């Protein structure tokens, strides 16, 4: 039997795309192979959000040259956000003759026919669509990474055009799936044993289907689906989160009290330059509403340091908002110019040494806050859904709380017995990025 492997870079949207690609390959009769160099077909699903992603990708491509030389029938495919950029496809064509198939984010459903064409003709195949086709998610049969939880796309693309971001150019303009279509998929997942769903979109808060249903309407509908126990979503945009949506944290008992709310900067001047369409005051008001509605809510964020024109005062305002909000966790990044975005043309780029100094200071502040937040869990008994064996110790089981806290715990029961089950865990140690504990009856 022919075998496949998928290498995935980037966000959860990419992870879900890879699940769909795996489903398409298995429907064609392919079997999963753990080693990308031993597979008959290897797919590299790319990310283009930051510059180092480009470097990693091209480095990975180079490693397959010898494989092709030794195995002429080996098929190498590239998909994801990077092929949506013409310069990337041009570079692949010029430098990497051993790449057989290149396709974009918006024509994944075409992959089987592209692969069949390559196998039939032996020719290289290129297929990039620039505008969203009709959404056909319901026709996909993904191979899920977990049996108890699933990723569910609710929107595709983005209309925001933040000046630093390449996503609108690689994922296309925003389009929402029909509420009924999303709910039908989740019902099928529930009947398959899934108890937790993550609703995915570049900006879930701007969800609006052709019938006029809002994101809050969708959450309420999913909350009523039998078998589903936990609802999560990402990513939110501070300018679009509505009071109706916030109220769902009070009225929808299955909605997890956790939100990823990217702030990007604490400086109004930089936020305006980023084209974020909110200021620090409105952001803090949103956080206040969330905490008044759900006092136990956990909040994570994204922050960019070293954005063009960022002064010491701008950066201090970012540190200030981090302390004011008290984030449970944060993804921190040094600004990376992306070709084709407005910010890449700004002339006041920040020196690399300044960026790294600010980044280190921000990480120290964020880690200190995260540790203090986690220390509040010392001695508590938390409900955790077990997800599997810990990456660092096969005698330890990992799981997540309602608030998305990572909990590593010991148990007299086996991981196989616990995965997908609710477990009560006493927290015995609190670390910066995780909680440690033991199962209690």
Beta strands, then each sheet from edge to edge (+ up, - down):
strand 1: 3-8
strand 2: 31-32
strand 3: 41-46
strand 4: 75-80
strand 5: 101-103
strand 6: 125-127
strand 7: 149-153
strand 8: 155-156
strand 9: 175-176
strand 10: 196-200
strand 11: 230-234
strand 12: 258-260
strand 13: 298-305
strand 14: 329-334
strand 15: 381-389
strand 16: 397-401
strand 17: 406-410
strand 18: 422-430
strand 19: 435-439
sheet 1: 2+ 1+ 3+ 4+ 5+ 6+
sheet 2: 7+ 10+ 11+
sheet 3: 8+ 9-
sheet 4: 12+ 13+ 14+
sheet 5: 15+ 16- 17+ 19+ 18- 15+
end
